[in-house]
């Protein structure tokens, strides 16, 4: 996916990206402070927002090939199973129940297949939302803070699924996260945003371990301070 001279004005905020290349079949990390434009960019990629200018070259993809998971999953007023197969139904794809059961078993939800989805725990709802995004084999998946506030086992599961699907189905991933440990662990490329623009792109080592741009160094320092403060608060 190639993005060039992309513009979108939202109130007092203006997103203006000169150039961004998201290589197919890779896991991309998108980092930056709150309000820098990460979610706005993701909505432009999905077609939820229409740009004021510029171009997104989808290289053969359509909006139906793109999906997104968020930190706060939206579930239908229906069973776990009906929620899981919803992306297939709206695309006219007949669900393979055995395959769907395998997805549910993978994340420990098979025994709750016929349970009301909104009665699940928050962690279980997050798992259901995540695998629901994968059942139709999308080409491009946006993960917007989905890995935040997960228990270690769920985090490991999500990371495994991301890598498996990347390898098996050549999925392209865009991981939006403040959890830099995850970004460093699973991303092939990292893109740093500030004030509506992508300033720097590079490998996790270049961006997170050996940053050359002063804005990235400030961001990493502030993120580390915030992380340590949260750790101290959790110990009280």
C-alpha positions, 0 to 999 in steps of 0.5 A: 500500500502506497500513501502519498500527499494524503491530507485530512482536516478534522477540526483544528487537526490536520493530517498531512502525510507526504509519503508512506509505504506499507509493504505487503505481507509485513507487520507494521508498527505505527507509534506516536503520542495521543492525537498525532493522527494514528487512528485518523490514518487508520480510518482513511485506510479503511475508507471510513473517512474520505481524504481531502487530498492525496492518494492511497494506492491499495495495490489491488485491495478493496475495503472488503479486504481490510478489517480492524480490531480495537481495544473496545470490541463491539459485539452483536446482541447474539451468540458467540458463534453468530458473532464469529461468523458475521464477517462471512455472512455479510460477504456471502461466504458460507461458514465452515463450522468445523473451521469456526470451532477450531478458531473458538477452541484456539482461544478457549471459547468453544464451550461457550459457543452458544453463549450470549457474547456480551456475557463473556468476560472483557478478556474473552470478548477481546479474543472473540473480536480478534479472531472474528477479524481473521475468519474471512482471511483478510489481506490487511488487518489494523490492530488499534491498541488491541494488545493493551491491557491484556493478560500475558497469555492473551498477549502471547496468543494474539502475537502468535496468531498475527505471525501465523497468519502473516506467514500462512496467508501473507496478511499485512498488519498495521499495529497501532500501539503504545506498548513498545515491547510488542512493537519491537517484538513482532513488527518488521517495520515501525513508522513514527507519527507526529502532528499528523505526519509520518516523520520516520520509518525504519526497522524496530532496531533503528526506531526503538533502539537507535533513534536518530530523530530527536522527536523519537527520542523524546517520545521514547523517554516520555513513554518510558516515564509513563510506563514506570509511573503506571508500574508504581501505581499498580504496586500501591 
